[in-house]
Amino acid sequence: MEPPGRFIFDSRPTKEAELQRLIRLSEYYQPLMKKLLTRYKDIDIDRRSPPQRIIDIGAGTGHTTVLLKSIFPESEVTYFDSSLQLTEVAREKAKNSGCKLFFLNEDIHTYQFSQTYDLAFSRFALKHLYNPLLSISKIVNILNSGGRILLIDKDVTANIWYPAFPLYRSAFIAALNRYNKQSHRGGDSTIGRKMKTLLGKNNIKQIEVEIIPNYLTDLENAEYRELQLGVYSNLLPELVQAGFITSEEGQKDIDKLKTFLENPDHLAVSFDFIVTGIKD
């Protein structure tokens, strides 16, 4: 049985569409990830030797895991994800990229690690995990003393909308709230703002926070808009399957959101919270 969590990939009725969305999202973020990880590598060169072991938690399609290996070619890099199907996608990507990775297809909540790491990375995974607080604690526990942790995630309550968020009090959101409550899927969609405090409580020092805005209604951000709309479109069949909404009702609300985001006079800003620190 799959571990509980939000939007578990392998059991989703729209997993083929979601896989393509995840691949495109990873490709969209590649330039930022390359810049960010290269910057942290340069900082670490001044502080200590390069990391011997790196782990990518909730690594999904494996795009960032492969990138980590290319930036740290002498390091042992491990891919970690609970999805069997995403792990197979990542294996194929690593093979095609010609890089050697270690693969762990496991659940972060229950897996007993046999190794420790010098760098632990996780992007957009914590908000989906059943117990993100436990997950952060376990990630810190597998870090060596002096090891670096780098977390990137969202916080939906930090988003800025004007006029009001189109799905506010909509049939779609009502259905989603019922679905989340009934299935008890866990997760934390507000984890972004909490990561700094949670790391501080887990013996991480020298914590640094960077917040990057994403302007969804800017004309040049059509691809990012489409990727974000895909979140709702790929959730709709699950809500319909659960009996909480009809396809017609849900699509009507998604179309309202699409119309809102395509108006450059509107404001819609989401944020990527990037938090890094060193284990005491």
LINVENCOR-V802428 format. One record per residue. N is the residue number from 0. RES is the residue in three letters. PHI is phi in degrees with one decimal (none if undefined). OMEGA is omega in whole degrees, 0 to 359 (999 if undefined). Layout:
n->{N	N}
res->{RES	RES}
phi->{PHI	PHI}
omega->{OMEGA	OMEGA}
This chain:
n->{0	1	2	3	4	5	6	7	8	9	10	11	12	13	14	15	16	17	18	19	20	21	22	23	24	25	26	27	28	29	30	31	32	33	34	35	36	37	38	39	40	41	42	43	44	45	46	47	48	49	50	51	52	53	54	55	56	57	58	59	60	61	62	63	64	65	66	67	68	69	70	71	72	73	74	75	76	77	78	79	80	81	82	83	84	85	86	87	88	89	90	91	92	93	94	95	96	97	98	99	100	101	102	103	104	105	106	107	108	109	110	111	112	113	114	115	116	117	118	119	120	121	122	123	124	125	126	127	128	129	130	131	132	133	134	135	136	137	138	139	140	141	142	143	144	145	146	147	148	149	150	151	152	153	154	155	156	157	158	159	160	161	162	163	164	165	166	167	168	169	170	171	172	173	174	175	176	177	178	179	180	181	182	183	184	185	186	187	188	189	190	191	192	193	194	195	196	197	198	199	200	201	202	203	204	205	206	207	208	209	210	211	212	213	214	215	216	217	218	219	220	221	222	223	224	225	226	227	228	229	230	231	232	233	234	235	236	237	238	239	240	241	242	243	244	245	246	247	248	249	250	251	252	253	254	255	256	257	258	259	260	261	262	263	264	265	266	267	268	269	270	271	272	273	274	275	276	277	278	279}
res->{MET	GLU	PRO	PRO	GLY	ARG	PHE	ILE	PHE	ASP	SER	ARG	PRO	THR	LYS	GLU	ALA	GLU	LEU	GLN	ARG	LEU	ILE	ARG	LEU	SER	GLU	TYR	TYR	GLN	PRO	LEU	MET	LYS	LYS	LEU	LEU	THR	ARG	TYR	LYS	ASP	ILE	ASP	ILE	ASP	ARG	ARG	SER	PRO	PRO	GLN	ARG	ILE	ILE	ASP	ILE	GLY	ALA	GLY	THR	GLY	HIS	THR	THR	VAL	LEU	LEU	LYS	SER	ILE	PHE	PRO	GLU	SER	GLU	VAL	THR	TYR	PHE	ASP	SER	SER	LEU	GLN	LEU	THR	GLU	VAL	ALA	ARG	GLU	LYS	ALA	LYS	ASN	SER	GLY	CYS	LYS	LEU	PHE	PHE	LEU	ASN	GLU	ASP	ILE	HIS	THR	TYR	GLN	PHE	SER	GLN	THR	TYR	ASP	LEU	ALA	PHE	SER	ARG	PHE	ALA	LEU	LYS	HIS	LEU	TYR	ASN	PRO	LEU	LEU	SER	ILE	SER	LYS	ILE	VAL	ASN	ILE	LEU	ASN	SER	GLY	GLY	ARG	ILE	LEU	LEU	ILE	ASP	LYS	ASP	VAL	THR	ALA	ASN	ILE	TRP	TYR	PRO	ALA	PHE	PRO	LEU	TYR	ARG	SER	ALA	PHE	ILE	ALA	ALA	LEU	ASN	ARG	TYR	ASN	LYS	GLN	SER	HIS	ARG	GLY	GLY	ASP	SER	THR	ILE	GLY	ARG	LYS	MET	LYS	THR	LEU	LEU	GLY	LYS	ASN	ASN	ILE	LYS	GLN	ILE	GLU	VAL	GLU	ILE	ILE	PRO	ASN	TYR	LEU	THR	ASP	LEU	GLU	ASN	ALA	GLU	TYR	ARG	GLU	LEU	GLN	LEU	GLY	VAL	TYR	SER	ASN	LEU	LEU	PRO	GLU	LEU	VAL	GLN	ALA	GLY	PHE	ILE	THR	SER	GLU	GLU	GLY	GLN	LYS	ASP	ILE	ASP	LYS	LEU	LYS	THR	PHE	LEU	GLU	ASN	PRO	ASP	HIS	LEU	ALA	VAL	SER	PHE	ASP	PHE	ILE	VAL	THR	GLY	ILE	LYS	ASP}
phi->{none	-68.3	-66.3	-69.6	169.5	-89.4	56.9	-60.7	-61.9	-62.8	-103.3	-80.5	-66.2	-106.6	-63.4	-67.8	-66.1	-67.8	-60.3	-62.7	-65.9	-64.8	-63.7	-65.2	-64.7	-63.0	-65.9	-61.3	-85.5	-55.4	-59.9	-65.6	-64.0	-63.2	-64.3	-66.0	-68.8	-65.5	-63.6	-69.2	-64.5	-63.4	-64.1	-67.9	-60.8	-76.1	-101.8	-162.7	-72.0	-58.4	-65.2	-77.5	-127.9	-126.8	-129.6	-110.8	-90.4	65.3	-78.7	58.0	-74.4	85.2	-58.8	-75.0	-62.7	-63.5	-64.1	-58.0	-65.9	-70.9	-80.8	-119.2	-63.7	-88.3	-89.1	-86.1	-112.7	-115.6	-90.2	-134.2	-160.5	-83.3	-82.7	-64.8	-70.0	-67.4	-62.0	-66.0	-61.8	-66.6	-59.0	-66.0	-65.3	-62.1	-61.7	-67.1	-86.3	71.9	-117.1	-93.9	-122.2	-99.7	-119.4	-125.6	-99.0	-142.6	-100.7	-59.1	-69.0	-119.5	-68.6	-99.1	-71.1	-103.8	-129.6	-116.9	-134.8	-98.0	-144.0	-117.4	-123.0	-153.5	-130.0	56.7	-108.7	-58.1	-66.3	-94.9	-74.8	-58.2	-134.1	-64.4	-65.4	-63.8	-61.8	-61.4	-59.9	-69.1	-63.4	-63.8	-62.9	-91.0	-84.5	-70.9	-58.8	86.6	-74.3	-103.5	-117.2	-135.5	-117.5	-131.7	-159.4	-102.9	-151.8	-66.1	-77.9	-90.4	-61.1	-114.2	-129.8	-153.7	-61.6	-59.1	-52.4	-60.1	-91.0	-60.2	58.6	-91.1	-63.3	-63.4	-66.1	-60.9	-66.0	-63.7	-63.0	-65.3	-63.4	-61.5	-68.0	-66.4	-82.4	48.2	-85.2	70.6	85.6	-151.1	-75.7	-111.5	-65.0	-52.3	-72.7	-93.0	-60.9	-60.3	-64.2	-65.3	-67.3	-60.8	-77.3	-115.2	65.7	-98.4	-116.7	51.5	-74.4	-125.3	-123.6	-130.0	-122.2	-109.5	-83.1	-121.4	-93.9	-71.8	-92.8	-64.8	-56.3	-79.6	-101.3	-61.7	-65.6	-65.2	-59.0	-61.8	-64.7	-73.7	-63.0	-61.7	-57.4	-73.1	-61.5	-79.4	-83.3	-55.8	-58.6	-67.2	-67.9	-66.6	-60.6	-78.8	83.8	-95.7	-164.4	-95.4	-58.7	-65.1	-63.1	-65.2	-66.0	-60.8	-68.7	-64.3	-63.4	-62.7	-64.4	-60.0	-61.7	-61.6	-70.8	-86.9	-96.7	-66.4	-80.0	-87.4	-119.3	-143.8	-127.7	-109.9	-132.9	-99.7	-93.3	-115.0	-127.2	-132.7	-168.4	-124.3	-70.2	-64.4}
omega->{180	175	178	179	180	173	178	191	190	183	183	179	181	189	178	177	180	177	179	177	180	178	179	179	178	178	178	184	184	180	178	181	179	179	183	183	176	178	179	176	180	177	183	178	179	187	188	178	179	181	177	181	179	175	178	185	183	194	172	184	176	181	183	177	177	178	177	180	180	180	178	188	181	183	171	186	182	173	180	177	181	183	178	184	177	178	178	176	181	177	180	180	179	179	180	180	178	180	181	176	169	185	173	177	189	177	183	183	188	186	177	184	177	180	172	190	179	177	176	183	174	181	175	179	188	184	181	186	184	181	184	179	177	181	178	179	181	178	179	182	182	175	171	174	184	179	183	173	180	182	176	179	184	173	187	180	176	181	180	180	170	354	188	178	186	181	180	181	179	176	181	182	177	179	180	179	178	180	179	182	183	185	179	188	179	182	181	182	178	187	184	183	185	190	181	181	181	177	178	179	181	173	173	182	179	183	177	183	174	180	184	179	174	185	189	184	176	185	185	183	183	181	180	176	181	180	179	175	179	176	183	180	182	174	187	180	178	180	177	180	179	177	184	183	173	178	182	179	182	181	178	179	179	178	177	179	179	179	179	186	180	177	184	176	177	178	175	184	170	187	170	177	181	183	180	179	184	180	182	999}
